[in-house]
Amino acid sequence: MISLKNIISRMMWASLQISLFIACCFIFFLSSKIFACPFCGPVETPISYTILRSSEAAVGESITRPQADTQGQRRQSFSLLSKIILTSTGRSLIPLDSSVDIEAAVETSFSGTALLFNLPATGWTAIQADEMLIGYVLQAPPAKQNFLNGPNRLAWFARWLEHSNAIISNDAYAEYALAPFQEVQNSVHAFDLNLVIDRLTDPTLPQQRRGFYGLLAGLLSHAPSKQSHKACTNALIEALETKPSSDFQTGLDGIIAGLFIAIGKKTLPLLKREGLFRNDASPINQRHLLQALRFCWEYPSDTITRNRVISITRELLTVPHLSREVIVDLSRYQDWESCDSIAEIWDTLGTENPFIRPTIIGYLLTCPLEKSSVKLTELRNKNIKTFEEARQAALMPFPAAAP
């Protein structure tokens, strides 16, 4: 996630009824939406979600060192001292009349204070805690069964993103990573513009967070002050042009999306200047570009028009390692004008990548234009054996694309 899921085509060339059924399934997958922050990367489950899922939450002290059970799971004995309960004003810590000893699963060995959660199926689990973490957990706005809790809840976590306690900082980040983009957007007022810019241009910033801060910079660029727009835009351009030490550059997708939010179509010349449309460009960076375009498709009012998303995506159609994903994206965007260009790939890139030809079949079956049927017949007549192999391959799920 704000996570855009890669789309899989499962088309077959058979009877009309089967084709229609598969085409409907294809369209269903193409309707996927971005629900979570799409540039935050994988995160641990936020503590508030864990509490929501738990039948009990408590604070305790370790009694013994952990030992591995027969499944290799580390388990440790704890004494429960207080329970965490939900009140009308938030969470409170209620001391127990007498301590209760339990066993809990732990990831790492530690001694001292712990937060403990009694989860369905797995039982008690524990994480190391100190007074600061316990205070944070008690103050944090509780998660609700209805995830869309409103912007005020999410904004509370903004102040904790840079906390010196790594557990607190990572937990606050996880809250943002799993929140819908609209909630992130509504909470942007809680961020200090100068801090966001400093973090975005800070070479020590954890790579995973670069995309998130890039997104924030784009949103903050629309603050009333012209200086804010210029400062955010310059920081985003600097982040775009900064050359990483390796190809594994995390967060570029969020930086590109931030630029689309800040300056719209003026972002394209910057991307071309960086060579992101060339066949010899970094494959990872080009995937970041494709992810940013998917984001722009979902939120055109904040970025660029959908027609512009389509036209830019088309420019990546002949990039060998992206071709299959681009075809699926153009299908989702219902870009049927690319029918001829996509069919032409059958004899070029289709000979190099075994996943491209089945995707072409899926696109042509979904395309409502009359010429799509003509293209399918032409491809079949070129080589029936090759066509049938591609049709059979279309029945199997494709491997997930790289993030």
Salt bridges, closest charged atoms under 4 A:
GLU56 OE2 - LYS83 NZ 2.82
GLU103 OE1 - ARG75 NE 3.65
GLU162 OE1 - ARG199 NE 3.00
GLU175 OE1 - ARG153 NH1 3.00
ASP202 OD2 - ARG199 NH1 3.16
GLU241 OE2 - ARG273 NH2 2.39
ASP253 OD2 - HIS288 ND1 3.66
GLU274 OE1 - LYS243 NZ 2.71
ASP280 OD1 - ARG278 NE 3.00
GLU298 OE1 - LYS33 NZ 3.61
GLU298 OE2 - ARG332 NH1 2.69
GLU315 OE1 - LYS272 NZ 3.16
GLU325 OE2 - ARG287 NH1 2.05
GLU325 OE1 - ARG294 NH2 3.30
ASP329 OD2 - ARG294 NE 2.78
ASP335 OD1 - ARG314 NH2 2.62
GLU337 OE1 - ARG314 NH2 3.38
ASP340 OD2 - LYS371 NZ 3.17
ASP340 OD1 - LYS375 NZ 3.47
ASP347 OD2 - LYS382 NZ 2.23
GLU378 OE1 - LYS375 NZ 3.88
GLU388 OE2 - ARG380 NE 3.80
GLU388 OE1 - ARG391 NE 2.76
GLU389 OE2 - LYS385 NZ 2.59
